[in-house]
Amino acid sequence: MIFAATSGGVASAAMVSGVLNEHAGPPAKERQLHFENRLSGDMFLTPTDDTGAFEADLPPGTYDLRGERGLIIKRHIVVDREVVNLGTLRDPPRLDVRRPFQREGIAETVIHPAAPATANVAAGTKSLKDQADVATAAPPPADAPAAPAAAASPAPPK
């Protein structure tokens, strides 16, 4: 699951903050970072501001802080009920050998269904749209001729 890390909302959460700089030194502006819970895999997104600063309210657990493409910036961040200041962190270099192995991303939503995310359609059933079309279709008039019966198939030769 993916959650947006916000300030002041999660029960029994702790504030985790820090500053992210580029590998060469200047602040990493407007980056999307994510804290990944090492046990559940839940991800909490947080942006950096113009100074590279970020903060997130996280529920208790152990997290890895990952950059936009998934490279781990800091491992094993233990969050309890205390404020955690990670200090100043450096984004790894672009040609870091770990990049292909730790690549991970969060894409924009590409499917916008009309049904809520909790909708469940069993395999082999009609789609929700087809079900709605059948439910709203008018019945045939009473004086309409009946549909022809299917022709019987010939018996197999003996």
C-alpha positions as CSV (number, residue, x, y, z in Angstrom):
1,M,0.0,0.0,0.0
2,I,1.1,3.5,-0.6
3,F,0.3,6.4,1.8
4,A,1.0,10.1,1.6
5,A,3.0,11.1,4.7
6,T,1.4,14.1,6.2
7,S,2.2,16.1,9.2
8,G,-0.2,15.6,12.1
9,G,-2.5,12.7,11.2
10,V,-1.4,9.2,12.0
11,A,-2.3,7.8,15.4
12,S,0.8,6.9,17.6
13,A,3.1,8.2,14.8
14,A,6.5,9.8,15.1
15,M,7.8,12.7,13.1
16,V,10.8,11.8,10.9
17,S,12.7,14.6,9.3
18,G,16.0,15.4,7.5
19,V,17.6,17.2,4.6
20,L,18.6,15.6,1.3
21,N,21.4,17.0,-0.7
22,E,22.6,16.0,-4.2
23,H,25.7,13.9,-4.3
24,A,27.7,17.0,-5.4
25,G,26.4,19.1,-2.5
26,P,23.4,21.4,-3.4
27,P,20.0,20.7,-1.9
28,A,17.9,18.0,-3.7
29,K,14.9,20.2,-4.6
30,E,11.3,18.9,-5.2
31,R,12.1,15.2,-4.9
32,Q,9.7,12.5,-4.0
33,L,11.1,10.2,-1.3
34,H,9.4,7.2,0.1
35,F,9.8,5.4,3.4
36,E,9.3,1.7,2.9
37,N,8.3,-0.4,5.9
38,R,10.7,-3.3,6.0
39,L,8.1,-5.7,7.4
40,S,4.9,-4.9,5.6
41,G,6.2,-3.2,2.5
42,D,3.9,-0.2,3.0
43,M,5.3,3.0,1.5
44,F,4.9,6.5,2.8
45,L,5.6,9.3,0.3
46,T,7.0,12.7,1.3
47,P,8.4,15.5,-0.9
48,T,11.5,17.6,-0.4
49,D,11.2,21.4,-0.4
50,D,13.5,24.0,-2.0
51,T,16.1,23.5,0.7
52,G,16.0,19.6,0.4
53,A,14.2,19.3,3.8
54,F,11.5,16.6,4.3
55,E,9.3,15.4,7.1
56,A,6.8,12.6,7.5
57,D,4.6,11.2,10.3
58,L,5.2,7.4,10.3
59,P,3.7,4.7,12.4
60,P,6.1,2.7,14.5
61,G,8.3,0.3,12.5
62,T,11.6,-0.1,10.7
63,Y,12.0,1.7,7.4
64,D,14.3,2.2,4.5
65,L,14.4,5.7,3.0
66,R,14.4,5.4,-0.8
67,G,14.9,8.0,-3.5
68,E,12.6,8.6,-6.5
69,R,13.8,5.6,-8.4
70,G,14.1,3.3,-5.4
71,L,17.8,3.5,-4.5
72,I,18.1,3.2,-0.7
73,I,19.4,6.4,0.8
74,K,19.3,5.2,4.4
75,R,18.6,1.8,5.8
76,H,17.0,0.5,9.1
77,I,15.4,3.7,10.3
78,V,13.7,2.7,13.6
79,V,10.6,4.7,14.3
80,D,8.9,4.5,17.7
81,R,7.0,7.4,19.4
82,E,10.0,9.8,19.5
83,V,11.0,12.4,17.0
84,V,13.6,11.1,14.6
85,N,16.0,13.6,12.9
86,L,18.0,11.9,10.2
87,G,20.3,14.9,9.7
88,T,21.8,15.7,6.3
89,L,21.8,12.8,3.8
90,R,23.4,12.6,0.4
91,D,21.8,11.2,-2.6
92,P,24.0,8.5,-4.1
93,P,25.8,9.3,-7.4
94,R,24.0,8.7,-10.7
95,L,26.3,5.9,-11.7
96,D,26.1,4.0,-8.3
97,V,26.4,0.3,-9.0
98,R,23.4,-0.5,-6.7
99,R,20.9,1.4,-9.0
100,P,19.9,-1.5,-11.2
101,F,19.4,-3.8,-8.3
102,Q,17.4,-1.5,-6.0
103,R,15.3,0.1,-8.8
104,E,11.8,0.7,-7.7
105,G,9.3,3.3,-8.7
106,I,5.8,4.5,-8.0
107,A,3.9,5.4,-11.1
108,E,0.9,7.6,-11.6
109,T,-2.5,6.0,-11.7
110,V,-3.3,4.9,-15.2
111,I,-6.7,3.3,-14.6
112,H,-9.6,5.4,-13.3
113,P,-12.4,2.9,-12.8
114,A,-16.0,4.1,-12.0
115,A,-16.2,1.5,-9.3
116,P,-14.6,2.1,-5.9
117,A,-11.3,0.4,-5.2
118,T,-13.0,-2.2,-3.0
119,A,-15.2,-3.5,-5.8
120,N,-14.7,-7.2,-6.4
121,V,-15.7,-9.0,-9.7
122,A,-15.3,-12.7,-9.7
123,A,-13.4,-14.3,-12.6
124,G,-15.7,-15.3,-15.5
125,T,-18.5,-12.8,-14.7
126,K,-19.5,-9.9,-16.8
127,S,-17.8,-6.6,-16.3
128,L,-19.5,-4.0,-14.1
129,K,-20.5,-2.0,-17.2
130,D,-22.0,-5.1,-18.9
131,Q,-24.0,-5.9,-15.7
132,A,-25.3,-2.3,-15.6
133,D,-26.3,-2.5,-19.3
134,V,-28.2,-5.7,-18.7
135,A,-29.9,-4.3,-15.6
136,T,-31.1,-1.2,-17.5
137,A,-32.1,-2.9,-20.7
138,A,-35.9,-2.9,-21.4
139,P,-37.6,-6.3,-21.6
140,P,-38.9,-7.4,-25.1
141,P,-42.5,-6.4,-25.9
142,A,-45.1,-9.1,-25.1
143,D,-46.2,-9.5,-28.8
144,A,-42.6,-10.0,-30.1
145,P,-42.0,-13.4,-31.8
146,A,-40.1,-15.9,-29.7
147,A,-36.5,-16.5,-30.7
148,P,-36.0,-19.6,-32.9
149,A,-34.9,-22.7,-31.2
150,A,-31.4,-24.0,-31.8
151,A,-31.2,-26.7,-34.4
152,A,-30.3,-30.1,-33.1
153,S,-26.9,-31.4,-34.0
154,P,-26.8,-34.5,-36.1
155,A,-25.9,-37.7,-34.3
156,P,-22.3,-38.9,-34.7
157,P,-21.9,-41.9,-37.2
158,K,-21.8,-45.3,-35.7
